[in-house]
Amino acid sequence: MFEQINEVLQVGSVILLLVTGLLLLVHSKQGKHLWLGICFGLSIVCYLIVGSEAARQSRLLRLLLLTGAFTNPVFFWFLAKAIFDDHFKPSLAIVGWLVLIIATHANFYFSNPPTSLELLVDGFVIAGQITSIGFVVAAFYTAIKTKQDDLIDSRLHFRNVFVVVTAVLTIVSIVMEVIPVTPLTEIYFKISQRICILGITTWFLANNFSIRPGIFFLGNSKPKPSDNEDPQLKSSLVTLLNDQKIYRKEGLTIRRLAELMNVQEYRLRKLINGQLGFKNFNDFLNQYRIDEASSILADPTQSEKTVQEISYQLGYQSIGPFYKAFKEMKGITPTSFRKVHLS
């Protein structure tokens, strides 16, 4: 009975993941990060069907599916960066990481290795597990690191699902491959795993692909009032920024700013994201900080100020983040910017 439940859940998970991949493919022109979602979904499909009868009968198919399954932690990490890091840009570095994860699982590509190589095989097994867990931890760290400055409510809610469910599920899946368990325990785990995959995929589809009004679904003709419209709150924020230059405060967070304004954090987050168009709080602060930095650097009367002094004056705790933010916004370093405008 449990075997049959597992098979039904497995087929359902594979079908739902393929549907999700197809929908992402349709919208793939919106960004390269969508391809990471497609690849991640396909790697899960490979993991789910690598133990199927068809894979057992064809060594080539099994090796292809194993390769796809091995790449899952890498795509998991890059997908986390694409979702939660607003400054992430896909690069060819992912190829190097894929080669690394496949290389650490090289023992799976050789059948019946000689006894003399057992120690080497054991080494590959340990290296493969450590590397895989390392990528999952990196994804977990990415989601946690960027949480504080996130201004998008839907992404904040999804982050909790992503961190708690998918990270734990991936790590447990990796560990279960090397720890001996009874057949009954294994089937219980597989059923739980399939249910989690079905649940997460269904949740993702429901929150990212809406039903359009048409012949069957008529839709709602009444416009919904915007919950982002708060002129008084916006006026207070503008006053703090332009008159009091609150952005200069070192270590300022959205929670601290909300406390200073005596307003709920979620209202302030909606204002900065919905009306001002910023996805994370750091970008919001950098907009004001870099604009003022540009004025200072281009001012001949302030030419004696060092770049480091300017960065501290504007609330940066070190010069590194200031250089990075300035170059991202202006396409040039602060030092070069000053030379151009004062020459």
N, C-alpha and C positions, 0 to 999 in steps of 0.2 A: 504493500500500500504506500509506504513512504517513498519507495523508488518511483512509483507512478506519479506521486505528487511532485517529486523533484523534477521528473522529466517534463511535466506540464509547465512548471514554473520556469524551467530552463528554456523551453521553446518560447514561452511568453516573453521572457527577458530578451532573448535574441531578436525576436520580431520587433519589440518595442524599441530596442536600441538601433536596429536598422532603419526603422521609421524616423527616429530622431536624427540619425545621420543624414537621411534623405532630405529632411526639412532644413537642416543646417546647410546642406549642399545647395539647396535652392537659394538660400540667402547668403551664400559664401562671398559674394561680391562686396558685402558690407564690411569685410575685414578678414585679414589673414588668420586672426585668432579663431575664427569659426572652423578652420581646417584642423586646428588642434583639438577642438571638440569632436570633430568627425573621427580623427585618428584615435582619440581616447576611447570613444565608443566602440570602434572596430577592434581595438586591443582587448576590450572586455569581452566582445563576441568571441574572439580567438580563445580567450581563457575559458569561456563557457563550453565551447564545443571541441576543445583539444582532446577531450577524453571520449569523444563519440566513436561509434562503430566505424564510420567512414575514415576517421583519422587513424584508427588502429590498423586498418587494412592498407592504407597508403602511407609509406614512410615519408615521401616527399610532402604530402599534405600535412602530416603531423609536424614535420620540421617547420613548415611555413606558419602553422598555427602556433607552435611553440615560440617562434620568433616574435609573432604579434603579441603573444601573451607576455613575453619578457619585457617588451617595450612599454607596458602599461604604467609602471612607476614614473618613467621619464615624461610621458605625455601627461600624467597626472600633475607633475610638478609644473610643467610649462603651461598647462591649462589654468592652474592656480594663479600663476603670474599674469596670464592674459586676462583673467576675470578680475583679480583684486589689485593688480599694480597698473595704475593709469599711465605709467611711463614705459611699460613693457613694449618692446618691439621685437617681433620674431626675427631670428637670425639663423645662419647656418651652424651656429654653435650646437643646435639641437642634434645635428648629425653626429657630432663627436660624442655627445652623451649617449646616443642610441648605440653607437659602436661599442662604447664602454660597457653598457648594460648587457649587450649580446655577448661580448667577449668574456664577461664574468660568468656566463652560463654555457661556456663552450663544451662542458662535459656532456650536455644533453645531445650534442650533435654527433657523438661517437657511440656506436653500439658495441657492447661487450668489450670494454677496455681491458687490457692485460692486468693481472694481479699486481704487477710491479708498479702500476700507475694509480693504485688505489688511494695513496696519500695525496697525489696530485688532484685526483677527482674530488676527494674530500675538501681540499683547499678551494677548488672552484665552487663547490656547494656553499661553503661558508662565505666566500667572496661575493657570490651572487646574492645571498640573503642580505648581507650587510649593505651592499650597494643599493639593492631595491628598497630596503628600509630607509636608507639615507635619502633617497629621492622623495619618499613619502614624508619624512620629517621636514625636508626642505619645503615641500608644498604646505605642510602644516604651519611652518614658521612664516611663510609668505602671507598666509591668510591672517595669522595673528598680528604680524608686524604692521600691516596696513589697516587694521580695524579701527584704530583710534581716530584717524583722520577721514574716514569714509563718510560721505554726505548722502549717499544713496540708500534710502530705507530698504528697498527690495534686496539690494546686495548685502546689506547688513544682516537681514534675516537669512538669506541663502548661505551666508558665511558660516553660521552656526550649524546648519545641516551639513555643509561641505566638510567642516573641520571635524565634527563629532562622528558623523556616520561614515563618510567615505574614507577618511584617514584610518579610522579604527578597522573598518572592513578590509581595507587593502593590507594593513599590517597583519591582521589575523589570517588573511588568505595566504600571505607569504610564510608566516610561521607554521601554519597547518601543513604546508608542503613538506616540512622536514621533521615535524614531531609525530611519532607514531600514535595513532588513535584507533579505537575499535570501529568496525564498520558501521555500527549503529550511531556512534558519536559523529562520524564523518557525514552520514546522511542527514543528521539533524543540522549540522553546520551548513551543509550545502543548501538545504531548504531555507534556513534563515538568511543565507547569503543571497539566494535568488529573490526572496521576498524584499530584502533591502534594495536590490538593484531595480526591481519592478517599481517599488515605492519612490525611489529617488528619480528614476526616469519619468514616471508619470507626473511627479511634482514639477519636474523641469519643463515638461511639455505644457502643463496647465498654466505655468507662470510665464512662458515665453512665446507661445503661439496661441493667439486668440481667434475666436470664431468671428468672421466678418458678417455683417448684416447682408442679407440677400433674399432669395425667394422663400426659404424656409425660416431663417432667423431674421426677423424684421428689424431688430435693434431698437434703440431708445431715441426718439426724436428730440427729447428735452436735453439741452446741454447741462452738463454737471458743473456746479460751481467749483471754482478752483480753491483748494485749501491752502494755496501758496500766497494768496493775496493778503498781505498784512502791512499796509502802508505805514502804520505807526512804528512797527518793529523795524521796518526797513529804514525809516527816518532816523531812529535811534542808532542803528548800526552804522549808517553813513556818517552821523555826527561823531561817533567813536573813532571811525577810521580817518576821516578828513581833518577833524578839529583836534582830537586828542591823540591821534596816531597810535591807537592801541596796538596795532600790528608790530610796533617796535618792542613790545613786551617779550622778554626772553622766555621760552618754554610755554608760550601761549597755546592752549588747546581749545577745542570747541566747547568742551565742558566748562573750562574756566571762563571763557567768554560768555557763555550762557549764564553762569553764576554772577558775573559782573553786571550783566544786563537784567538780572532777575527775571529770566524767562526760561521756559522748559527747553531742554536741549533739542528735542525733536522739532520744535517750531523753528528754532534758529537754523537747524540743519536743512529743513525744507525751504527756508528763505534763501539760503546761500546756494542750494542746489537748484531749486525750482525757478527762482527769479534772476539770480545772478549767474547761473549756468556753470558752477564749479562742481566737479565730481568729488574732490577731496579737499580737506581744510588746508593742507600745506600749499596747494596750488593757489588757493584763495589768498593766503598770507603773502606768498611770493609775488603775486601780481602787484600788490602795494609796495612791498619791500624793494623789488627790483626797479619799479618806476621811480621811487625816491632815490635809489642808488644811482640810477642813470643821471638824474638831475645833479646829484653831488659830484659824480665823476666828471661831468661836463662843465662844472662850475670852476672857473679859474681861481676864484677867491678861496676855494676849498681844496686846492691842489696839494696842500701840505699833508692832508689827511691820507693815511695809508689805506690800502684796500682792506686790510685786517680791521682797522679802526672802524671803517664804514660798516663792515659786516656785523661787528659787535653792536654798533649804534642802532642797527636795524633789527636786532633781536636774534641774530644767528649765534649759536653757541660755539661754533668753530667756523673757520674760513672755507673748509671743504664744501659743505652744503651750499654756501653762498656762491662759490664759483660754479658749482654744478647747475644751480637754479638760474643764475645769470646767463650762462652759456646756452641753456635750453630755451630761454625766452628771447635772448638777443642774438644768438648765433655767434657770439664772440665773447672772449674772456673780459672781465672787468678791466684788467690792465691794458689790453689792446683797445678797449672802448675809450678809455681815458686818453690814450695816445692819439687816437683818431680825432677826438673832439677838442683836444687842447693843442694840437700841432698847428 
